Amino acid sequence: MAMMIAADLISAIEKYAPLALKEEHDPTGFQIGRRDKVVKRVLVTLDVRPEVVQEAIDQNIDFIFAHHPVMFRPARNLDLAIPQNQMYADLIRHDITVYAAHTNLDKTQGGMNDWLAKALQLTDVEPFNVTSYVPMAKLVTFVPVSHEKTVREALNRAGAGCIGDYTDCSFSSTGTGRFTPDALATPFIGQKNQAEAVTEVKLEVTFPQSQAPQMIAAMLAAHPYQEPVYDLISLANQQQPIGIGRIGQAATPMTVRDYAQFVCETFDVAGLRLISNTPDKVVKRVAIVGGDGGKFYPAAIQAHADVYITGDVYYHTGHDMLADGLSVIDPGHHIESIVKTEMSRIFEQWAQENDWQVEIIKSWQKTDPFTFIFNAK
Ligand SMILES: [Zn+2]
C-alpha cells in the first residue's frame, strides 16, 4: 500500500478533468490547504458548507473534494463573525485540504453532464453548445519489425488510439531505416562505424495532446533502440468536441408532462418547474446541463432538443424560452449531487490502480437550500 498525498490525487483529477476546459472566471481547482498533506480519508461533496465541514472534522477527513468551488466570492476580510470565514478557519485549523472541480468536470468526457445523461438513460449522447475541441497529437515512431507489436501494444495500453467508439487504433507501414552507429554507440542492430539499412515499421497513433508525455514515456520504455526516432505532431483535427451540456435520445418517447414526472423520479426531487407551451408534445431528443444552465437554452434549440433540462431558470429567461417554443424542465441545482456517487466510484478505482491507502467517504449532508411546501388548500 502506498501513501497518497493531496498532490497525487489532484494530478489524477486534473488529468480526468483538465483545468484548460474550465469556463472563464470559474475559480475551480485548488481551494484551501496544502498539496503535500498525506491523505488517508477523502470526503466527496457537492458543496462545502459549515455542516459539511463539521462532518469532515467529525470523520477525521484529510481532503474534501467538492464540485462547487468554496471561495466563489473572494473574502474581503477574515472576520470570524462571518460564517463563511469561520468555515475557512475551521478547515485550516483542522488541516483539511479542499479541492473543487467545477466547469471542467461539467465538460469533460465522463463528467457531470455525462452522469446526468446516463441517469436519464439517454442514448447516442454527445456534447452540445460545443465551444472547442480537444487538441490532438500524433506520435510517429520507427521500430524494427521484431518489436512493432510490443511498442504498439505499449502505446495502446497507455491510452493511444481511442477514436470515437474504437480503441487500439494505429497505422503501420514498412520501409527502410538507415543509420551509422558512431564509436561510442551501443547499437541494438548493426556495428560501430558501419552504415546500416534495416527494414523498420513506421507506427502512427493519435491521442489528446495533454497525454503526450506519458505516450512518449510508454514508447521509449518499449522501444529497443538506444536512440529511438520519433515525431510528435500537433493535429488540427476537430475530433473530440467539448461542450458544457449533453444531448441524446430519450430511451422511451413520452410527452413533455410525463417526461417531467420521469425527471422527478430519476433525480428523486420533491417537485420541479415545467416551462412549456406544449406539455402534450412527444419528447424524443433531450438536452441537459446540470446546474445553472438557463443561458445555454438557445444552443439546446439549435441542437434540436425537444426538451431542455437545467436548473436555476430565471423568470424572464422562462418567458424567453416559452416565446422561442422550447420546453424546459427545471429540477433544481441539487441534482448535481450525483457527483458524490460518481466521483467516489472514480476515486475508488484510482485508489485500486495506484495501490493508495485511502478511504473514500460520501458526504451525508443534503446541501439543497430549498424545501418544497405544497399548498395544502
Ligand atoms: Zn452546479
Residues whose N, C-alpha, C, O or C-beta is under 5 A from the ligand:
A	BS01	ZN	G290 G291 E336
